[in-house]
Amino acid sequence: MKKIKRILIANRGEIAVRIMRTAQLMGIKCTAIRTAAEPNAMYLSLADNVHDEVDESSEITVFLDIEKLISIALETKCDALHPGYGFLAENAYFAERCRDNGIIFIGPSPDSIYKMGNKTVAKQIALKHKIPMAMGSPGSIADEDEALKHAERIGYPVIIKAASGGGGRGMRIVRQASEMEKMFTLASREAEKSFNDPSVFVEKYIENPKHIEFQILGDMHGNIIHLGERECSIQRKHQKLLEEAPSPALDEELRERMGSMAVRLAKAVGYYSAGTVEFLLDSDRNFYFMEMNTRIQVEHPVTEMITGIDLIEQQIRIAGGEELSLRQDDIRLEGWAIECRINAEDVQAGFAPAPGRIEKISFPVGPGIRVDTGVSAGSSIVASYDSMIAKLIVTGSDRRHAITNTKLALDAIWIKGTKTTLPFFRMLMRNHLFQSGTFTTAFIEKDLDKYYNTGEYEETIAAWLATKLFVEENLTEKKANISFDQGKELTPWLLRKRLTQF
């Protein structure tokens, strides 16, 4: 075992904050990187040391520059590096370069990252180890003609997927042969742009499935366990919006079957660190391996909340060579947890990005409420990076209780300065299909009449309180030339709640 003393956080935003908080509780110093895009970012104020990397002339962000990150780690005397999620977190070469320079990569081995990161290789390994899969091409395909041959064998609809990467990029559904040429080209181009690899493959498209993923932990001594599942079916264009744990679709028998497959796959590649094995579940309760993410997930907090296990701590301990202190029989799933990804997006404009400066922000506090964020009042959501403002994680004794608590927590959030996805989540908590737990990945595209909640008196209440706030905030402070537009970003639910207080 090797005692980790200082970690370079090769990431930003809420995940940088999240890693620092656990590492510092473990007595480990953290170094963060200041960039030109976010010179005053919140995460910098929490670091033990900040390295300035504000070269605006660079063509790529420092978080994607492997050699620059290695150089920073060596210069700041960091003996370990945590990649977070996104950026280079699933780059096998990056993990290898860390190892070559004596830097502990807090994640799996380069070999595991490569084998699971390349979807065609991962499918071949899954097939060899009898992991259930949808029919598809045995590997990457060269062109649309080859794609057509596989589609005719499999049967439409099919889906074209990027061989590298994930996150919904490089994916196109093909429902008939006439669409193949266009969709193949689009998928391949997007794959090359997103992952620097145009390779794609074809598999049978499962209509209206549930998206279920299993959290696993493995150490360098061959011990691998799973921590139960997460329900990830609330998504738009393959991008997850809300996750919960456990899933309303699974019982103990199905959980055991799917969990054992996740562990089997991880063992097949000698996996260690935290990872996620993702499946599709059809209406007949058949499940199919989709992919493995070899990193910490955005939605990891819901698993932490129902297991009591700090996944970042486990990653750090495993990277230092420690053996897992947990066995499968030790894992207990208690209660229910829901995570809402609060992004700077305009829901009414089809979730279009809405970068801007956060003027005011207020989150609820109390038992069963957790907020992971990388912003505060005065922070800017910049177009250079993702649009996440915060993750709201709420627990309950069961699913109904968790939904009720989440509804109350959402209604208590106030964010001013940019449009957010809050209206969507407030609608979602009140939607009968979501409350029933019977939704699928087609929920947003097929089962919603609108993306946001409205009420009979919402506009009247909004106008009333906007005027009230204008008077309080501007006239009392003798400010001039302030537009009434300032109040329109306040959500109707906050306005209603405030109205009842007067």
N, C-alpha and C positions, 0 to 999 in steps of 0.2 A: 504494500500500500504506500501511496505517496500523499503527504499532507499538502492540500492545495492552500496557498497563502494569498494569492492575488489573481483575480479573474478580469480579463478584458471582455467587456460586453460588446460584442460585434453586432449591435443592433440599437434600436432607438424606441421611443414611445413607451407604451404601457408594458411591453414585455421586458424592456430594459429595467423599468422600475420594479417589476415583479421579481426578476432575477436578483437584483440588488438587495431587496428586502430579505429574502431568504439567505443569501450568501452572507450578508452582514450579521444576521442572527447567528450564523455558524462561525462568526469570528473571522470571516474572509474579507479582505479589502477588494474594492471594485474600481476599475478604471472605465470611464465612459469616453465617448468620442464626440467632440463638438463639431458640427458641420456648418457650412455657410447658409444652408437652407433653414436651419433651426439653431441659431447661435445662443438663444436664451431658453432652450427647451427645458421643461420641468425635470426630466430625468437627470440632467446635468447637476442640478442642485443636490441630488441625493448621493452622488458618487463620492468616493474617497479621493479620487484623482481624476482630472479631466485632461484629455489630450486634445489639443486644438488641431483640427484638420479642416481649415476653412478656405481651401483653394477653389475659388469659383471657376477657374479655367478648366478644371478637370471635366472630362467628358462623361465620366460615370461617378456615381456616388461611392464614397469610400467603403460603404457596406457591401459593395460588389467587387472590390479590388482586393484580390487574394494576397498579392505580395505586399501591398500597403498595410493590410491588417496584420500580417506576419511581422512586418517591420515595426509597427506600433507596439505589438505585444512584447517584442524583444526590447525595444527602447524603454518601455515603461516597466520592465522587469515583471511581467505577468507570467506566471507559470502555467496558467490555464486560460482557455477562451470559451465563452458560451455564445453560440450563434443565434439563440432565440428561435424564431420561426420566420419564414420568408427569406429574402436575400440569399445567403450562401448556406443556409442551415442544412440543405440536403445535397450539398456539393461534395462528392467523394474526393475530388482533387484537393479541395480546401482542407478537408480532414487529414488527408495524407501530408500536405505541406506543413500543417501544424505538427504532426508527429515527427516529420523529418527535422524540424527545428526545435525539438524537445519541448513543445507546448502541448499540454493536455487538452484535447478536444473534448468538450463536455457534450458527448453524443456517442453514437455507435461507431463501429469501425468503418474505414473507407470501403472495405469489401462489402459490408452489409448495406451501406448507403448506395453503392453502385447496383448491387443485385436487386434491391427493392425499389430503387429510384428509377431504374429502367423498366417500364411496365411490361415489355415483352419478355425480358429475362425473368421478372417476377412471376409472370403467368406460367412460364415453363417450369419454374421451381414449384409453384403451387400445383401444377398438373402432376408433376413427379411424386409429390407427397399427398396426392389424393385430396386436395382442398377443393370443394365444390366451386365450379366456375361456369359462366355463361359460354356458349360456343363462340368461337372466333378464329381469327387467323393465328397460326402458331408463332408468328413473329411480326416484325415490321413489314410493311408492304411497299412496293416500289412505286406504284402509280395507280391511277383510278381504274385501269383495266383489271389489275390484280384485285383491287378492292371489289369490283363488280363480280368477279368470279366467286369470291368468298361470300358476298352478300347473297348470291343466287343459291349457294350451298346452305347457308345458314337460314335464310328467309328474312324478309323485311318485317319490321324496321331494323336497321343496324345503327351502330354508333361508331364514328371514327374518333380515335383518341390519340393524343400525343404520347409517344413512347417515353419521353422524359417529362419530369415535372408533374404538376397536378393543379389543384385549386380551380378546376373547371375550365382552364385555358386549353386551347387546341382540341376542342371537342365539338363535333357536329353530328346531328341526327339525320339519317337518310331514310326516307320512307318509300322511295321508289327509285328505279334505276336512272331515270332522267335527272335526278338531283345529284348523282354521284360525282360527276366531274367538278361541279361548283363546290360542293361541300368538302371534297377531298382537298382541293386547292386552298380553301379557306382554313381548314384545320391544319394543314401542313405549314402554311404561312404563319399562322398564329403560334404554332409550336416552335418554329424557328425564331420568331420574334421574342417569345417569352422564355425559352429554354436553350436557345442557340442550337437547337436540334430539330430538323424538320420531320424526323421519323414519326410515323403514325401506324396504328394497327386498327383492325376492325373486329367488333364483337357484336353479338346479338343485343339489341336494345330491349331492356326489361321495362315494359310499360307500367307506369305508376307504382313504382316500388317504394319501400321505405329504405332510408339510408341509415344503416346502423354501423357504428364503429366500436371496436374494443380497445381499451387502453391496456397496454402491456408494460411490464418492467422486467428487465433481465440484467444479470450481472456477468462479470468476466469469469465466473466459476461455473457457468452452465445452468444456473437457476433462472427460470423464467415463469412468471405468473401473469394472470390478467386481473384487472381491477373492475371488471364489469363493463357494461356498454354505455354508449351515449346515443341518443336519438338526434339525428341531424337532418331530418326530412324537410324542415322549413328552410327552403333555399330558393334563390331566384337566379336563373341562368347558371346553375351549378355552383353558385356562391352561397355559403351558409349564412343565415341571418340569426337563427336562434337554435340553441342546443339544450337538451335536458338529459338528466340521468336519474334513474335508469330510463329505459324505453317502455312506453305503455304497450308495445306490441309483443314483448317477450315475457315468457314465464320461466320458471327455474330450469325446466327441462331444455328449452330452446337456448337459454343463456349458457347452459353447460356445454351444449353441442357447439355453438358458435365460438364460445370462449376457448374450448379445447382446440378448435381449428386455428384460431389466432395464435395460440401458444405453439402449436405444431409448426406453423409457418416460421415463426420467430426462431425456433430451435433449428430449423433447416438451414438457416444462414448464420448460426452462432451469434444471435443478436444480443447486444447488451445496451443499456440505457432505457429511456422511455421511448415508446413508439406506439403507433396506432394502426390496427388492421381494419380495413373498411370493407363492409359487405353491403349488397343489395338484398332486400327481403321482399319476396313477391307475395301476392294475396293468398297463396297456398302454403305459406310459411316455408318455402324453399329459399335458401340463401346462397349467394354467389360472391366469391372473392372479387373485389374490385381493385384495391391497391393497398400498399402499406406506406404510411408516412413515417419517415425515420427522424423524427424531431418532436419537440413539445408542440402540442396543438393550441390554437387560439382558445379552444373550448375546454382546456384542461381543468379550469376551476370547478366545473360541475362534478367531476369525478373526485376532486379533492374534498368537496363539501359533503359527499355522501360516504366517503371512506375514511376521512380524517388523515389522509396521507398527503404530505407535501411532495409533489412530483419534482419540483426543482431541487429540493434537498436530496431526493433519491438520485436524480441525475448526477449531482455533484459527488455524492458518496460513491456511486458506481464508477464514475470517471477516476476517482482516486484509488480504485481497486478494492473497495469494500464489498463484502458479500451481503446479499439481501438478508435483512433480518426478518423478512416476512415469508410465509409460505402460503400456498393457495387457500388452505383451510383457515388462515387468519383473516381473510378478506370478508368483511361484512358490509353490505350496502344498507345504509340506514337513512330513511327519509327520502326526500326528492329535491332536486335542484334544477333551476332554470337559468340560462344565461341569455341575455339580450345584447347583441352587438350594436351599441349606439354609435352610429356613423354620421359624419357630416354629409348628408345626402338629402336631396329634395324628393321626398316620397311622391308628391303630386306630379312631379316631372319624370316619373319612372325611375326613381332612385338615382338621379343624376348627381354627380359629385358637387358639393357645395362648400368649397374651401373658404376660409375666412378667419377672422379674429374672434375668439371667445370673449365676449364682453363681461358676461356674468355666468356663473355656473354654481349649482347647488345640488348636492346629492343627499338622499335620505340616509340616516344611520339608525342602527338598532339591531336587535337579535335576528340572525338569519339573513342579514343583508351584507353583501360584500360588493365593493366597487373597485375594479382594477382600471386605473386610468393613467395617462401620461400627460394630461393637460390640466391647467388651472385657469382662473380668470386672467386674461391677458395673453394666453397662449394662442398661437396661430395654427390652423389646420392648413398645411401647404399642399399644393398640387403635386409636388415632387414625390410625396410619400402617400401611404394609404390614408383613408379618410376616417379612421377610427378615433372616436373621442373617448369612449370608455366601454367597459363591459360591466353590466349590472347582473350580479349573480344573487339569486334569492332562493331560500330553502323553505320547506314545509314538511309536515309529518307525512303527507302523502301528496299525490299529484294535484288534487283539488285544492288542498291547503296551499301548496306552492304557487298555483295560479292566482289564488286570491291575494296572497302576499305580494306577488309580482305586480299585480294590478295596482295595489296600493302604493308600492314603491315607485312605479312608473309615474303615477299621478303626482308624486311629490318631487319629481325632478324638474329643475328649471335651468334651461340653457338658453342664453341670449347672445346673438351675434351671427349665428349661422343656422340654416335649416338642418334638421336632424331626422333620424328614423324613429324618433319617439312616437309620432302619430301612428305609424304602422304597428308598433308593439302594443300600443293602447287598444287599437282595433283588434289585434290578434287575441289578446287576453279575453276579449268579450265575444269571440267567434265560437259558435256552438260546435263546429266541426273540429276546431283546434281543441276545445274543451273535452270533446269525446275521445280524442287520441287516435282517431281513425284516419287522419290525414296521411297523404303520401308526398313524394317529391313534386307532384303536379299541383299541389295545393294552391300556390300563388298564381300560377298561370291559368288554372282551370276552375278553381272553386271560390275565387274572390270577385265580388262585384266592384270593390274599391280597395285601395291600399291604405286608407286612413279612416279614422272614426269621426263622425259628425253627430251633433245633437240638435234638438229643436231650437235652442236658444244660444248656440255657440257663438254665432256672429255678433249677436247683440251684446252678449257678455264680453266678448273680446273687445268690441268697440268701447264699451263702458270702462273697462279696466285700463285699456290703452290710454284713454283720456285721463283717468285718475293718475296713472303712473307718470304721464307727461307733466301734469301739474306738480306732483310731488317731487319729481326728479329735476325738473327744469326751472319752473317758476320760483320754487323755494330757494334754489341755488343761484337764481338770477342769471340763468344761462339763456342765450339768445340763438336764433337761427337753427333751432333743432326741429327736424322733420317729424311729423306724426308717424311716419313709416317706422320709426324706431320701435314702436310697440307691437308691430304685426308679427314678429317672430315668436312672441310668447304663445305657448300652446293653450288651446281652449280649456284643457282639463285643469291646468294651473289657474287660469282665470276664474273658472267656476269655483275652485276650492278657495281662492282668495276672496271672492265675492261673498261667500257664506260667512266670512270672518268679520264683516262690517255690518 
